[in-house]
Amino acid sequence: MRISGPNTGPTTTPTLRLVSDRAASASRPAATRGVEAENRRSVTLSALDPRWVLAVQVKRAIEGGRAAVLPPEARERLIALGGRLGLRPFDTSLVIAVVQDGARESDDALAPDVIARLELVGGGRNMPDVLTRQRRRAPMWVFMVCAAIAGSVLTLLLLRMFGRL
């Protein structure tokens, strides 16, 4: 495109023009609906995912209907729960914000589009020990030392009972 000054006449080079917005806007709603449908189909949060567990608790703690008010005591409790579930405080705050926003937008605070947004929150990929309760094993030498002490005490008791000590 050539810029012409006030003294020059019309330019002979074609000027750039934008593509008609009508053609772009006609195909946009169909594409948007397709993306929304795909997002709903791809929701894959499990019931044991820490983000989902926290989101359900946030929904229970929200007061005021569409106002989606969360009292400070409840927020502190939820942030502590997020820490126990293995989420960072930032991720916990994001989950709270996403669920509150969902409650303000629709009647269901955990609608499919809210769940899709929850999947974007970091953390929560691996279940923490809080929910799985994996058993921790002591080293073998601890058992051997305990067995040796118990055997010595039992031997001393038997010798004392039979008068040999």
Secondary structure, DSSP 8 states (H G I E B T S, - for coil): -----TTS---SS-------HHHHHHHHHHHHHHHHHHHHHT----TT-HHHHHHHHHHHH-BSGGG-B--HHHHHHHHHHHHHTT--HHHHHHHHHHHHHHHHHSS-TT-HHHHHHHTTSS--SS--HHHH-------HHHHHHHHHHHHHHHHHHHHHHTT--
